[in-house]
Structure formats: structure tokens, C-alpha cells
Amino acid sequence: QVQLVESGGGLVQAGGSLRLSCAVSRSIFSINAMNWYRQASGKQRELVATVTSRGTRSYADSVKGRFTIFRDNAKNTVYLQMNNLKPEDTAVYYCNADDLVGNYWGQGTQVTVSS
């Protein structure tokens, strides 16, 4: 089993920044992919960003150039740096670990961007 704990959400004005953290209960060095998803009220959960075990990163078109995902293997933590936030970024953000033996989710952290 793997436990994921997100933190760093909150209320921010449009144009502001937030950094989300995802603390993982075991070494993330060999986890295939660490992902950030989000789910806005009334909408389906969507993939926002991915970083693989090789360090390859990918992003949803809606956040490219504004969000950065990175991992600190020494701290077993994955981050999502979010800049130039927009009201449409308002959602619950979830950390996800996609491993060979399972797929794991955190409890989510709320991000609210006011206009």
C-alpha cells in the first residue's frame, strides 16, 4: 500500500501562485508515474500533469506554460507549482501514484481562484 497526502491548497486571486505538495509513504524513485489530477464541481476528473520515473514531464494543454510538476526523490514528495492562476483552475487537486503493483490516490486539496 502507498499513502499520499496532499497539501498547499487554498484561496488565491487570479494571477497568483500556489505550490501543491504530495508526500508519499514510500520511496518514489521507482514509481512509474506521479500524476496530478483535478476535478471541478460538476465536471469529470482530468489529468493535469505527469512526471515519470525517468523525469519526463507532460501537461494538459490548459496548464502548459503555467504549471510545473517536479519530484524530490530524497523527500518522497511530488510538487505542482501553479503560476498565473485563473478562475477556471478552481478544483480539488488530487495526487496519484501509478505503480506496477497498484494505483493510489490522495484525499485531495481544494484550490480556489477568485477573479
Secondary structure, DSSP 8 states (H G I E B T S, - for coil): ---EEEE--EEEETT--EEEEEEESS--TT-SEEEEEEE-TTS--EEEEEEETT--EEE-TTTTTTEEEEEEGGGTEEEEEE-S--GGG-EEEEEEEEETTEEEE---EEEEEE-
